Amino acid sequence: MALTVRVVAPDKTVWDSPAEEVILPSTTGQLGILGGHAPLLTALDVGVMRVRSEKDWTAIALMGGFAEVESDEVTILVNGAERGDGIDASQAQEAYDAAQTRLSEVEGGDDKQAKFQATQGLKRARARLQATGKLN
């Protein structure tokens, strides 16, 4: 059974095609969706979504949001998303390195907001780099 998969960000539709399988970064862990899946509504974490069409896998970096599964339709509403094949791997690596440096700078301090922002920045940078296939 094929799924109809839509990934919608505030500024664009990132994916709107049939797929055989979807793996989502839910807030409770990785979640696999196949045809005939039970209805589901779940929160999504910052991470990489993988979509299988025919035999090819496509990675999409998601910046958090929600997914709904109903009647073989998967609708994903996110704060932001980028297809891995559209991300420059060297820029993503630089952003990841900078985010790691920023987190190490604020870890020893007492500023909880700065720690939270640095941690979120690192999660976003990691998701983008993972979507390029350059980081596992």
C-alpha positions as CSV (number, residue, x, y, z in Angstrom):
1,M,0.0,0.0,0.0
2,A,1.3,3.4,-0.9
3,L,1.1,6.3,1.5
4,T,0.4,9.9,0.5
5,V,3.0,12.0,2.3
6,R,3.0,15.8,2.7
7,V,5.6,17.9,4.5
8,V,4.4,21.4,5.0
9,A,6.5,24.2,6.5
10,P,5.3,27.8,7.0
11,D,7.0,29.0,3.8
12,K,6.7,26.0,1.4
13,T,5.6,22.5,0.8
14,V,8.8,20.4,1.1
15,W,7.4,17.1,0.0
16,D,4.1,16.0,-1.6
17,S,4.4,12.6,-3.2
18,P,3.5,9.0,-2.7
19,A,5.8,6.9,-0.6
20,E,6.2,3.3,0.6
21,E,7.6,4.0,4.0
22,V,8.2,7.0,6.3
23,I,10.5,7.2,9.4
24,L,9.7,10.1,11.7
25,P,11.7,11.7,14.5
26,S,8.9,11.8,17.1
27,T,9.5,13.2,20.6
28,T,9.5,9.7,22.0
29,G,11.9,8.2,19.4
30,Q,11.9,7.0,15.8
31,L,8.5,6.1,14.4
32,G,8.0,4.0,11.3
33,I,4.9,4.4,9.1
34,L,3.8,1.8,6.5
35,G,0.5,1.5,4.5
36,G,-2.4,0.5,6.7
37,H,-1.0,2.2,9.8
38,A,-3.5,3.0,12.6
39,P,-4.6,6.6,12.9
40,L,-2.0,8.6,14.9
41,L,-1.2,12.1,15.9
42,T,2.3,12.7,17.3
43,A,4.7,15.6,18.1
44,L,7.9,15.7,16.2
45,D,11.3,16.6,17.5
46,V,14.1,18.3,15.6
47,G,15.7,15.5,13.5
48,V,15.8,13.7,10.2
49,M,12.7,12.2,8.5
50,R,13.4,9.5,5.9
51,V,11.0,8.8,3.1
52,R,11.2,5.7,0.9
53,S,9.7,6.0,-2.6
54,E,10.2,2.8,-4.7
55,K,13.8,1.9,-3.7
56,D,15.2,5.3,-3.0
57,W,15.4,7.0,0.4
58,T,15.1,10.8,0.8
59,A,16.3,12.5,4.0
60,I,14.5,15.7,5.2
61,A,15.7,17.7,8.1
62,L,12.7,18.7,10.3
63,M,12.7,21.5,12.8
64,G,9.9,20.1,15.1
65,G,6.2,20.0,14.5
66,F,3.4,17.5,14.3
67,A,2.5,14.5,12.2
68,E,-1.0,13.0,11.5
69,V,-1.5,9.6,10.0
70,E,-5.0,8.7,8.8
71,S,-6.3,6.5,5.9
72,D,-2.8,6.1,4.4
73,E,-2.2,9.8,4.4
74,V,0.7,11.2,6.4
75,T,0.5,15.0,6.9
76,I,3.5,16.6,8.6
77,L,3.3,20.2,9.7
78,V,6.7,21.6,10.8
79,N,8.3,24.8,11.9
80,G,10.9,24.3,9.1
81,A,12.2,21.6,6.8
82,E,14.9,21.1,4.2
83,R,15.6,18.2,1.9
84,G,19.0,16.7,2.5
85,D,19.9,16.9,-1.2
86,G,19.3,20.7,-1.1
87,I,21.7,21.3,1.8
88,D,25.3,22.2,1.2
89,A,27.3,19.7,3.3
90,S,30.3,21.9,3.9
91,Q,28.1,24.7,5.2
92,A,26.2,22.3,7.3
93,Q,29.5,20.9,8.8
94,E,30.6,24.5,9.6
95,A,27.3,25.3,11.3
96,Y,27.5,22.1,13.3
97,D,31.1,22.8,14.4
98,A,30.1,26.4,15.4
99,A,27.1,25.1,17.3
100,Q,29.3,22.6,19.2
101,T,31.7,25.4,20.1
102,R,28.8,27.7,21.2
103,L,27.4,24.9,23.5
104,S,30.8,24.2,25.1
105,E,31.2,28.0,25.8
106,V,27.9,28.2,27.7
107,E,27.9,24.8,29.4
108,G,29.9,25.9,32.5
109,G,27.8,29.0,33.1
110,D,24.6,29.6,35.0
111,D,22.6,31.1,32.1
112,K,19.9,28.4,31.5
113,Q,18.4,30.3,28.6
114,A,21.8,30.4,26.8
115,K,22.3,26.7,27.4
116,F,18.8,25.9,26.1
117,Q,19.4,28.0,22.9
118,A,22.8,26.5,22.3
119,T,21.4,23.0,22.7
120,Q,18.6,23.7,20.3
121,G,21.0,25.2,17.8
122,L,23.1,22.1,18.0
123,K,20.1,19.9,17.4
124,R,19.1,21.9,14.4
125,A,22.7,21.9,13.0
126,R,23.0,18.1,13.6
127,A,19.7,17.4,11.8
128,R,20.8,19.4,8.8
129,L,24.2,17.6,8.7
130,Q,22.6,14.2,9.1
131,A,20.2,14.9,6.3
132,T,23.2,15.4,4.0
133,G,24.4,11.9,4.9
134,K,27.7,13.2,6.3
135,L,26.9,12.4,9.9
136,N,25.2,9.4,11.4
